[in-house]
Amino acid sequence: MYDMIVWSTVEEGGSAGLAMVTHQQGRITFFHLFSFAIIAIVIFNGIKFFKPLRDYYQIKEAMQATINQARNLEDREIVDIIVKRAKQIGLKLRPQDIEITRASGGRARMRTEYDVTVTFPLGLYRDLTFRPEVLSTR
């Protein structure tokens, strides 16, 4: 574990004492490199999931803002607004993918479903399915 014990002195008012010195002091071991590589891979792959999650929250926010105006808009107008916003974000939503249900009292519900494929190095991929759903608050 430790190669030697060294008696050290510190000048200018410092104290003297024993210090344990390892033979690996100042070197990077294979363990350190391997640990760094694993951490880098985890961070890199975690970033891959960030964009789809951000897109999900952006489209859900747009859906909420639009459904809150449902009393003043026709279903076709609502769908057009959401499809346009999805295209701006980079999602491939079709008008038939968006379902709007109206209830008594002017309340409305909108939901959709879409898939996103996240690709990783070495040809690996993961399909994620998102199902945003919002209710009107007005």
N, C-alpha and C positions, 0 to 999 in steps of 0.2 A: 504494500500500500504506500508507505512513505519510504523513500530511499535513505534519507539522512535527517538528522536533527542538527540545525545550525544555530550557533550562538551569534546573535547580531547586536550591534550597538548603533544607536542613532545619535548623531552629533547635534549640537546646539540645543541642549535642554531636553532632548528626547529620552526615552527610557530604553534600557537594554532588555532583551528577553530571548526566549527560545522561539524559533520559527521552524515549522515543518515544511520541507520542500519536496515536491514530487518530481519524479523523473520526466513527467509529461508537461511540466510547467512551461507555458509559452507555445505549446504545439496544439494543433487541431487534430483530433483523433478521428478515426473512421466513424465512431459513434456520433460525434458532433455533426459531421457532414451528413450522415444518414438521417439524423433527427431534423436537421435543417431542411433536407429534401422532402421529408414527410410533411413538415409544417407548410412548406411552399406549395406542395401538391394539394393539401387540404384547402388552403386559402384560394388557390387558382380555381379549384372546382367549386368552391363556395360562391365565388364571384359569378360563375356561370348561372347560378340560380337567382341572382339578384335582379337581372333584367326582366325575366318573366314575372317575378313577384311585383316589381315596380309597375309593369304594364297592367297587371291585374288590378292594383289599387287605382291606377289612373282611369281605367275603363269603368271601374265600379263608381268612382267619384263622378264621372261624366254621366253615368246611368242615373245616379241619385239626383243630380242637378236637373236632369231632363225629366225624370218621372215626377219630380215635385211641381213641374209645370204641366202635368198631364191634363188638367182641367181645360187648359187653353190650347192644347195641341191635339191633332188627330194622331191615331196610331202610326200612320204612314210617315208623318213628319217626325215623330219620335224615333222611329226606326232609321230614317235617313240621317238624323243628327248623330245617332250612335254609330252607324256604319262609317260615317265620315270621320268621326273622332277615332274609331278603331284603326282606320287607314292611316291617320296621322301618327298614331302610336306605333304602327307596324304590325297590327293584328289582322288576321284574315277572317273577318266576320262577314257573313252574308245576311241579307235581310231576313231570310227564312230561319236563321239561327236565333233570332230574337223573339221572345214570347212576351206579350203584354196582356195582362188580365185586369179588367176594370171591375170594381165592386161598387155597391151602392154608397152614396155619400161622397162621391168623387175620389175615393181611394183607388189606387192602382198599384200593380206589382209588375215588375219587369225582371226577366231572367234570361240568361243565355248560357251557352256552354261552348268552350273551344279548347283545342289541344295545342300544346307547344312542345317541340322536340328540342331538348338540350343535348348538344353533342360534346363529347369529351375526346381527348387524344386516344389514339389507337383504335379509332372507329367505334368506340362505345357511345351509346346514346340512351337517353331516358325520356319517355313521353310523359308530360305533365298535363292533367286535365283540370281546367279551371271552370267553376260554375258560379259566377257572380249573380247575385239576386238582391234586388232593392225594393223597398216599399215606399210609397209616397208618404210624406210627413205632413202635407197640407191638404 
